[in-house]
Amino acid sequence: MQAERKAGWRLQILIALVGLIILVPFAWMVATGLMTTGQTLMVPPNLIPSPPTFDGISEVFNRVPFATLLVNTIAVSFGRAMGTLVICAMAAYALAIIKVPGTSAILVGILVLIMVPGDIFIVPNFAIIASFRMTDTLVALFLPSLFDVFGVFLLYQFFRGVPRELIEAARLDGASHLRILVTIVVPVARSGILSLAILSVLSEWKDLLWPLVVNRSIDKLTLGPGLALLRGVYTTDWNVVMAAGAMAALPMVAIFLILQKQFITSFARSGLK
Amino acid sequence: MTGQILQRLPGMAMKARRAIARRSLVHRDAVVGYLLLLPLLGGLLLFRVYGFGYNIWLSFMNAGAFGAPKFAGLDNYQKLLGDTQLRVAIANTFKFAGIAVPGVILVSLALATLMQHRFRGQSAFRAIVFLPAVCLPTAAILVFGWMFQTQYGLVNSALQAIGAAPVSWFGSAAGVTVVVSLLVIYLSFSVPTIILYAGMQEISPNLYEAATLDGAGPARQFLSITLPLLTPSLFFVIITTTIGALKLFDVVYVLLPPVDHSVSLNYGFTLVYYYFYLAFLETGQRGYAAAVSLVLLVIILAVSIVLMRLQRRFVHYGEHG
């Protein structure tokens, strides 16, 4: 560990500069969002909106159904996280704790599937969802990604670390597998569960390609693809586009600031994602 | 009756009963296990296995705008060979990855090195490093589009302020390459940074102490100790970043929307964008799109295999294996 060397003042300045550079796009997004359209068309640009106005923000609601997009995003992220957790936890229990016959073959299959890029499935998955008559529904946004092979693998590794004696003692007491899963394995492996929940929510939050493919009406989209539609149509009103971007980015940034530690651990585990 | 036998032959019977009990328990456990696996395996069978077969089947079809797909033999595969647009898409994909991946590695190595120090505002800095990974990518892409806007953009104004000529960023292959690569680097350096940071933390401080005693400076220490001992995390980060870059879609799609065909077709089409374009923006091209998706798969698998081979050759796993 080479850490804990104290930074000299030169390094301290360098670090501050790097931090500022990373923040520039965010700051410029917020600043532009608080300008009028006229203020955005200045050469050289005004760096600080004077006076700041909420025109851009209120215009966002005229251009896109922002509230609907936000509610959709929350609902879809929640559905995805819950569904993925239940499916992956059950499967990981069967593989790591019960060790059903054929476990190693299933694990190999899972590792192979992790290597295959999910993007090549958008055409068949669209055909499947269309045959269920489920296009333009919120469920369609997360249904195909519920079956998360990476998630199974992540939980499998956590579940293997659950002390065998705990499970055997519960078995002797006559507890069912489902009960052991819910009352022993999940609580012991809670940090893995939380990581998978965070990673699932984030991947749903960031997804662009699949939503654009499967849902055509804007009131059935999430924030990312919803805002993507703003571009190309209203290229001139950058204050509106930036206000929308800032408002859309805000919720996840807030959640991240609250759950920073958990996010960073999850990222470190995200591995193959 | 069982009870009578048990009384007569206690030892044998006990053994037999336990064996039967164990077998039925194992059997019942397995049944429960398969039931627990059912949702996952069912979903994978539908959305992955069937989906994969469907893609292969479709790649031999001519899926016209009307009616059922017709068998087209190897037509789609033949078309792959002469498709100049596909060549552009592949070239762009490798170009963006070729610039962005080294960029991500350099940026995250530098940040991870900085973060090894103790400094004021450490936790704030860590949070800032992660902002790009949690912000909505669409929002970040839109703000880059605005910053690089030709007339009123921040970047061109800065260039003019220092006396340089403004650049039409979205009007040339080089301009698009710069903006796309910067965006990919910006959106993807956070996770590699934390992985490399953790890797550096695992290197024993004794090594650095010994090197300092031997008179090695910081640069020499970085090259002779940090880099070689970091190769496992480094390779991991290179592989995941490369695969991510080869699947590039969101940046090019939001930055260069399909309404502006001339720009996106020439400068911005990546493999995934082209595949999406064929399958959902064109009509009657789904069969061909399926063939293109298989090209993407082959490229990603080939690159992964090459990188993993290299990993076996170059990675230093330390004395413990």
HADDOCK unambig.tbl for C-alpha pairs under 7 A between the chains (distance, minus, plus):
assign (segid A and resid 1 and name CA) (segid B and resid 200 and name CA) 6.95 0.50 0.50
assign (segid A and resid 1 and name CA) (segid B and resid 201 and name CA) 4.84 0.50 0.50
assign (segid A and resid 1 and name CA) (segid B and resid 202 and name CA) 6.00 0.50 0.50
assign (segid A and resid 1 and name CA) (segid B and resid 203 and name CA) 5.31 0.50 0.50
assign (segid A and resid 1 and name CA) (segid B and resid 204 and name CA) 5.08 0.50 0.50
assign (segid A and resid 1 and name CA) (segid B and resid 205 and name CA) 4.39 0.50 0.50
assign (segid A and resid 2 and name CA) (segid B and resid 116 and name CA) 6.71 0.50 0.50
assign (segid A and resid 2 and name CA) (segid B and resid 201 and name CA) 6.91 0.50 0.50
assign (segid A and resid 2 and name CA) (segid B and resid 205 and name CA) 5.23 0.50 0.50
assign (segid A and resid 2 and name CA) (segid B and resid 208 and name CA) 6.92 0.50 0.50
assign (segid A and resid 3 and name CA) (segid B and resid 116 and name CA) 4.50 0.50 0.50
assign (segid A and resid 3 and name CA) (segid B and resid 117 and name CA) 5.46 0.50 0.50
assign (segid A and resid 4 and name CA) (segid B and resid 116 and name CA) 6.70 0.50 0.50
assign (segid A and resid 4 and name CA) (segid B and resid 117 and name CA) 5.34 0.50 0.50
assign (segid A and resid 4 and name CA) (segid B and resid 118 and name CA) 5.05 0.50 0.50
assign (segid A and resid 5 and name CA) (segid B and resid 117 and name CA) 4.96 0.50 0.50
assign (segid A and resid 5 and name CA) (segid B and resid 118 and name CA) 5.72 0.50 0.50
assign (segid A and resid 6 and name CA) (segid B and resid 117 and name CA) 5.58 0.50 0.50
assign (segid A and resid 6 and name CA) (segid B and resid 118 and name CA) 4.61 0.50 0.50
assign (segid A and resid 6 and name CA) (segid B and resid 119 and name CA) 6.19 0.50 0.50
assign (segid A and resid 7 and name CA) (segid B and resid 117 and name CA) 5.68 0.50 0.50
assign (segid A and resid 7 and name CA) (segid B and resid 118 and name CA) 5.81 0.50 0.50
assign (segid A and resid 7 and name CA) (segid B and resid 119 and name CA) 5.52 0.50 0.50
assign (segid A and resid 12 and name CA) (segid B and resid 119 and name CA) 6.65 0.50 0.50
assign (segid A and resid 19 and name CA) (segid B and resid 125 and name CA) 6.28 0.50 0.50
assign (segid A and resid 19 and name CA) (segid B and resid 128 and name CA) 6.47 0.50 0.50
assign (segid A and resid 25 and name CA) (segid B and resid 143 and name CA) 6.36 0.50 0.50
assign (segid A and resid 29 and name CA) (segid B and resid 143 and name CA) 6.00 0.50 0.50
assign (segid A and resid 41 and name CA) (segid B and resid 152 and name CA) 5.96 0.50 0.50
assign (segid A and resid 42 and name CA) (segid B and resid 152 and name CA) 6.56 0.50 0.50
assign (segid A and resid 43 and name CA) (segid B and resid 152 and name CA) 6.24 0.50 0.50
assign (segid A and resid 44 and name CA) (segid B and resid 157 and name CA) 5.86 0.50 0.50
assign (segid A and resid 45 and name CA) (segid B and resid 152 and name CA) 6.78 0.50 0.50
assign (segid A and resid 45 and name CA) (segid B and resid 154 and name CA) 6.96 0.50 0.50
assign (segid A and resid 87 and name CA) (segid B and resid 39 and name CA) 6.24 0.50 0.50
assign (segid A and resid 87 and name CA) (segid B and resid 40 and name CA) 5.91 0.50 0.50
assign (segid A and resid 90 and name CA) (segid B and resid 36 and name CA) 5.02 0.50 0.50
assign (segid A and resid 90 and name CA) (segid B and resid 37 and name CA) 6.43 0.50 0.50
assign (segid A and resid 91 and name CA) (segid B and resid 36 and name CA) 5.56 0.50 0.50
assign (segid A and resid 91 and name CA) (segid B and resid 37 and name CA) 4.49 0.50 0.50
assign (segid A and resid 91 and name CA) (segid B and resid 40 and name CA) 6.58 0.50 0.50
assign (segid A and resid 94 and name CA) (segid B and resid 33 and name CA) 4.52 0.50 0.50
assign (segid A and resid 94 and name CA) (segid B and resid 36 and name CA) 6.21 0.50 0.50
assign (segid A and resid 94 and name CA) (segid B and resid 37 and name CA) 6.47 0.50 0.50
assign (segid A and resid 98 and name CA) (segid B and resid 29 and name CA) 6.62 0.50 0.50
assign (segid A and resid 98 and name CA) (segid B and resid 33 and name CA) 6.31 0.50 0.50
assign (segid A and resid 100 and name CA) (segid B and resid 30 and name CA) 5.16 0.50 0.50
assign (segid A and resid 100 and name CA) (segid B and resid 33 and name CA) 5.93 0.50 0.50
assign (segid A and resid 116 and name CA) (segid B and resid 297 and name CA) 6.93 0.50 0.50
assign (segid A and resid 117 and name CA) (segid B and resid 297 and name CA) 6.83 0.50 0.50
assign (segid A and resid 120 and name CA) (segid B and resid 293 and name CA) 5.26 0.50 0.50
assign (segid A and resid 121 and name CA) (segid B and resid 51 and name CA) 6.18 0.50 0.50
assign (segid A and resid 123 and name CA) (segid B and resid 279 and name CA) 6.99 0.50 0.50
assign (segid A and resid 124 and name CA) (segid B and resid 51 and name CA) 4.97 0.50 0.50
assign (segid A and resid 124 and name CA) (segid B and resid 54 and name CA) 6.14 0.50 0.50
assign (segid A and resid 124 and name CA) (segid B and resid 55 and name CA) 6.37 0.50 0.50
assign (segid A and resid 125 and name CA) (segid B and resid 47 and name CA) 6.13 0.50 0.50
assign (segid A and resid 125 and name CA) (segid B and resid 51 and name CA) 6.48 0.50 0.50
assign (segid A and resid 144 and name CA) (segid B and resid 47 and name CA) 6.18 0.50 0.50
assign (segid A and resid 147 and name CA) (segid B and resid 40 and name CA) 5.60 0.50 0.50
assign (segid A and resid 147 and name CA) (segid B and resid 43 and name CA) 5.90 0.50 0.50
assign (segid A and resid 147 and name CA) (segid B and resid 44 and name CA) 6.32 0.50 0.50
assign (segid A and resid 206 and name CA) (segid B and resid 136 and name CA) 6.15 0.50 0.50
assign (segid A and resid 206 and name CA) (segid B and resid 137 and name CA) 6.31 0.50 0.50
assign (segid A and resid 208 and name CA) (segid B and resid 250 and name CA) 6.34 0.50 0.50
assign (segid A and resid 224 and name CA) (segid B and resid 136 and name CA) 6.60 0.50 0.50
assign (segid A and resid 224 and name CA) (segid B and resid 138 and name CA) 5.36 0.50 0.50
assign (segid A and resid 227 and name CA) (segid B and resid 138 and name CA) 6.89 0.50 0.50
assign (segid A and resid 228 and name CA) (segid B and resid 138 and name CA) 6.28 0.50 0.50
assign (segid A and resid 228 and name CA) (segid B and resid 254 and name CA) 5.73 0.50 0.50
assign (segid A and resid 232 and name CA) (segid B and resid 257 and name CA) 6.39 0.50 0.50
assign (segid A and resid 232 and name CA) (segid B and resid 259 and name CA) 6.72 0.50 0.50
assign (segid A and resid 242 and name CA) (segid B and resid 143 and name CA) 6.72 0.50 0.50
assign (segid A and resid 245 and name CA) (segid B and resid 139 and name CA) 4.46 0.50 0.50
assign (segid A and resid 246 and name CA) (segid B and resid 139 and name CA) 6.95 0.50 0.50
assign (segid A and resid 249 and name CA) (segid B and resid 135 and name CA) 5.14 0.50 0.50
assign (segid A and resid 249 and name CA) (segid B and resid 136 and name CA) 5.06 0.50 0.50
assign (segid A and resid 249 and name CA) (segid B and resid 139 and name CA) 6.57 0.50 0.50
assign (segid A and resid 252 and name CA) (segid B and resid 134 and name CA) 6.31 0.50 0.50
assign (segid A and resid 252 and name CA) (segid B and resid 135 and name CA) 6.52 0.50 0.50
assign (segid A and resid 253 and name CA) (segid B and resid 131 and name CA) 6.92 0.50 0.50
assign (segid A and resid 253 and name CA) (segid B and resid 134 and name CA) 6.16 0.50 0.50
assign (segid A and resid 253 and name CA) (segid B and resid 135 and name CA) 6.08 0.50 0.50
assign (segid A and resid 267 and name CA) (segid B and resid 191 and name CA) 5.92 0.50 0.50
assign (segid A and resid 268 and name CA) (segid B and resid 191 and name CA) 6.76 0.50 0.50
assign (segid A and resid 268 and name CA) (segid B and resid 194 and name CA) 6.32 0.50 0.50
assign (segid A and resid 268 and name CA) (segid B and resid 195 and name CA) 5.77 0.50 0.50
assign (segid A and resid 272 and name CA) (segid B and resid 240 and name CA) 6.15 0.50 0.50
